[in-house]
Amino acid sequence: MPPENDPETGPETGTDSTANPAQGADVYTRLRAAILTLDLLPGERLSERALEGMLGASRTPIREAVLRLETEGLIQRKGRVMRVTSLELAEILEAFEYREHIEAAVAQLACQHATKADITRLQKILDAGRQGADAAAWFEIGSDFHILLAELSRNRFLVRAVTDILTRIERARWIMCSLPSARDEAHDEHSQILRLIELNRPEQAAEALKEHGRGLRDILAESLSQRSRAGLRARGVDIIDRA
């Protein structure tokens, strides 16, 4: 009996029986980046066959990447139908609320453990954002800053928590990064936070990180508000208030 030609997965004849770990990691990284930077839009329907063509990869690494991205909440599957997870405003706001408390702990521990070399390294990352960085570069700088700051806590659980939170809100952050004024404000706030950590002022650093998160949350909430959604939906971005 010939293999079933499923509309979502395509014929099984292209399935490979062995996986190349390096190729698998590359496919995962590129597919994840396409989702986080909105090249693949929230709510967009996916198929393994289309992803094979897009990524130039065989079936096994595609399936492995999809499974990983499902666990990260970036892809959803209902039966045979696979889609990029929609942007859910309520979830994003909840993630920011969680982030506020996690990063307050990060700031306090970073004050205890950060060295002069740590501060210098983070300042160089921030300075790179002042040198004409475009939206894509600033997006990476912002992510790197928060993850490296978490690493200064010397607490692996906090690093994992911050990394997970950034993944959950990353697509919304990408929308915000198109606003130059928001990038400038974030740079100034990052520099202030770093300065307070350098001066070993844990309570002030924690409060500055909280205020930074609240400001970003408010900008994102406005960007995804009802009156701003028409333009985003015209671009194909699927936004919902509650799953």
PLY file of the C-alpha trace (Angstrom):
ply
format ascii 1.0
element vertex 243
property float x
property float y
property float z
element edge 242
property int vertex1
property int vertex2
end_header
0.00 0.00 0.00
1.53 3.40 -0.96
2.29 5.91 1.84
-0.50 8.30 2.72
0.00 11.79 1.32
-1.17 13.90 4.26
-1.82 17.58 3.42
0.01 18.75 6.53
3.02 16.43 6.52
3.35 15.37 2.89
4.30 11.86 1.75
6.30 9.75 4.16
8.81 8.76 1.49
10.99 11.78 2.38
11.37 10.76 6.01
14.97 10.09 7.00
15.79 7.41 9.53
18.84 9.03 11.08
19.24 12.47 12.59
22.28 14.71 12.33
22.56 16.50 15.71
24.25 19.55 14.17
21.56 19.86 11.51
18.85 19.37 14.12
20.21 22.21 16.25
20.48 24.48 13.19
16.91 23.74 12.09
15.59 24.41 15.59
17.52 27.70 15.84
16.35 28.98 12.45
12.73 27.93 12.92
12.62 29.48 16.38
14.13 32.72 15.05
11.55 32.84 12.23
8.75 32.62 14.80
10.23 35.07 17.31
10.97 37.72 14.68
7.50 37.31 13.09
8.76 35.95 9.77
6.27 33.21 10.62
3.29 35.10 11.97
1.25 34.31 15.10
-1.62 32.04 14.07
0.04 31.05 10.77
-0.64 27.48 9.67
2.43 25.28 9.23
3.15 22.02 7.46
6.20 19.80 7.61
6.46 19.84 3.83
6.50 23.65 3.70
9.05 23.80 6.52
11.28 21.34 4.65
11.34 23.71 1.70
11.79 26.81 3.84
14.63 25.40 5.93
16.20 23.04 3.38
16.02 20.20 5.87
14.67 16.66 6.00
11.69 15.40 7.96
13.37 14.17 11.16
15.09 17.44 12.24
11.91 19.35 11.32
9.83 17.14 13.61
12.37 17.39 16.43
12.42 21.20 16.15
8.62 21.38 16.15
8.43 19.22 19.28
10.90 21.48 21.10
9.01 24.59 20.04
5.75 23.05 21.22
7.24 22.66 24.70
8.29 26.34 24.57
4.75 27.37 23.69
5.67 28.76 20.26
3.88 26.12 18.18
0.48 24.55 18.84
-0.91 21.38 17.35
-4.57 20.28 17.24
-4.83 16.89 15.64
-2.99 17.15 12.32
-3.22 20.94 12.19
-0.10 22.81 13.28
0.09 26.58 13.80
2.37 29.23 15.21
0.92 30.08 18.62
-1.20 33.23 18.59
-0.18 36.25 20.66
-2.27 36.23 23.81
-2.36 39.60 25.53
-3.37 38.18 28.92
-0.47 35.70 28.90
2.01 38.43 27.96
0.85 40.65 30.82
1.04 37.72 33.26
4.58 36.97 32.08
5.58 40.57 32.77
4.09 40.34 36.25
6.11 37.17 36.91
9.22 38.74 35.40
8.97 41.69 37.78
9.44 39.46 40.83
12.08 37.20 39.27
14.28 40.07 38.12
14.02 41.81 41.48
15.71 38.73 42.96
18.25 38.79 40.12
19.18 42.40 40.89
19.70 41.76 44.59
21.91 38.71 44.02
23.82 40.42 41.21
24.79 43.15 43.67
26.37 40.47 45.85
28.25 38.62 43.12
29.03 40.97 40.20
32.69 41.77 39.61
34.19 44.80 37.92
34.84 42.64 34.85
31.16 41.63 34.78
30.05 45.26 34.86
32.49 46.22 32.11
31.31 43.38 29.88
27.65 44.36 30.27
28.41 48.03 29.68
30.14 47.16 26.39
27.01 45.32 25.28
24.88 48.37 26.09
27.29 50.75 24.36
26.98 48.69 21.18
23.29 49.55 21.21
24.12 53.25 21.09
26.20 52.91 17.93
23.41 53.02 15.37
22.01 49.58 16.14
18.91 48.73 14.13
15.81 47.06 15.55
17.16 43.53 15.04
20.49 44.31 16.70
18.83 46.10 19.61
16.46 43.17 20.06
19.46 40.87 20.58
21.22 43.39 22.83
18.17 43.63 25.09
17.86 39.86 25.38
21.60 39.43 26.01
21.56 42.11 28.71
18.78 40.48 30.72
20.19 36.96 30.40
23.73 38.03 31.32
22.33 40.04 34.22
20.56 36.89 35.42
23.85 35.00 35.17
25.39 37.52 37.58
22.99 36.19 40.22
25.02 32.94 40.11
21.69 31.11 40.39
20.85 28.63 37.62
17.15 28.58 38.42
16.86 32.34 38.00
18.76 32.16 34.71
16.32 29.54 33.43
13.34 31.55 34.62
14.52 34.75 32.91
15.32 32.87 29.69
11.86 31.28 29.67
10.13 34.61 30.34
12.00 36.28 27.48
10.90 33.49 25.15
7.27 33.99 26.18
7.31 37.73 25.50
9.86 37.86 22.69
7.43 38.24 19.79
5.72 41.13 21.55
9.14 42.70 22.22
9.93 42.45 18.51
6.91 44.64 17.74
8.12 47.19 20.30
11.68 47.23 18.93
10.41 49.01 15.82
9.97 52.15 17.99
13.29 54.12 18.22
12.04 56.08 21.25
11.39 52.84 23.14
14.91 51.60 22.33
16.51 54.82 23.61
14.49 54.69 26.81
15.38 51.04 27.40
19.09 51.80 26.91
19.01 54.54 29.54
17.16 52.30 31.99
19.56 49.41 31.41
22.51 51.72 32.10
20.90 52.97 35.31
20.27 49.41 36.51
23.85 48.43 35.80
25.16 51.49 37.63
23.11 50.64 40.74
24.46 47.09 40.71
28.00 48.43 40.38
27.35 50.67 43.42
25.97 47.65 45.33
22.54 49.14 45.96
20.34 46.02 45.85
17.01 47.57 46.82
17.36 50.42 44.34
18.55 48.09 41.59
15.59 45.78 42.19
13.15 48.68 42.06
14.78 50.05 38.89
14.39 46.65 37.20
10.74 46.51 38.28
10.08 49.97 36.87
11.86 49.03 33.65
9.64 45.97 33.26
6.48 47.93 34.02
7.37 50.54 31.42
7.92 47.90 28.74
4.70 46.18 29.76
2.74 49.41 29.32
4.28 50.07 25.90
3.50 46.54 24.77
-0.04 46.69 26.14
-0.62 49.85 24.13
0.97 48.30 21.02
-1.37 45.32 21.32
-4.43 47.27 22.45
-7.71 47.11 20.58
-7.14 50.39 18.75
-3.67 49.31 17.58
-4.67 45.84 16.40
-6.07 46.75 13.00
-2.62 47.43 11.56
-1.12 44.31 13.12
-3.96 42.10 11.94
-3.66 43.60 8.47
-0.12 42.20 8.50
-1.50 38.79 9.50
-0.65 38.92 13.22
-3.19 36.90 15.24
-3.85 38.46 18.68
-6.31 37.12 21.23
-7.31 38.29 24.69
-7.66 34.86 26.23
-6.91 31.37 24.95
0 1
1 2
2 3
3 4
4 5
5 6
6 7
7 8
8 9
9 10
10 11
11 12
12 13
13 14
14 15
15 16
16 17
17 18
18 19
19 20
20 21
21 22
22 23
23 24
24 25
25 26
26 27
27 28
28 29
29 30
30 31
31 32
32 33
33 34
34 35
35 36
36 37
37 38
38 39
39 40
40 41
41 42
42 43
43 44
44 45
45 46
46 47
47 48
48 49
49 50
50 51
51 52
52 53
53 54
54 55
55 56
56 57
57 58
58 59
59 60
60 61
61 62
62 63
63 64
64 65
65 66
66 67
67 68
68 69
69 70
70 71
71 72
72 73
73 74
74 75
75 76
76 77
77 78
78 79
79 80
80 81
81 82
82 83
83 84
84 85
85 86
86 87
87 88
88 89
89 90
90 91
91 92
92 93
93 94
94 95
95 96
96 97
97 98
98 99
99 100
100 101
101 102
102 103
103 104
104 105
105 106
106 107
107 108
108 109
109 110
110 111
111 112
112 113
113 114
114 115
115 116
116 117
117 118
118 119
119 120
120 121
121 122
122 123
123 124
124 125
125 126
126 127
127 128
128 129
129 130
130 131
131 132
132 133
133 134
134 135
135 136
136 137
137 138
138 139
139 140
140 141
141 142
142 143
143 144
144 145
145 146
146 147
147 148
148 149
149 150
150 151
151 152
152 153
153 154
154 155
155 156
156 157
157 158
158 159
159 160
160 161
161 162
162 163
163 164
164 165
165 166
166 167
167 168
168 169
169 170
170 171
171 172
172 173
173 174
174 175
175 176
176 177
177 178
178 179
179 180
180 181
181 182
182 183
183 184
184 185
185 186
186 187
187 188
188 189
189 190
190 191
191 192
192 193
193 194
194 195
195 196
196 197
197 198
198 199
199 200
200 201
201 202
202 203
203 204
204 205
205 206
206 207
207 208
208 209
209 210
210 211
211 212
212 213
213 214
214 215
215 216
216 217
217 218
218 219
219 220
220 221
221 222
222 223
223 224
224 225
225 226
226 227
227 228
228 229
229 230
230 231
231 232
232 233
233 234
234 235
235 236
236 237
237 238
238 239
239 240
240 241
241 242
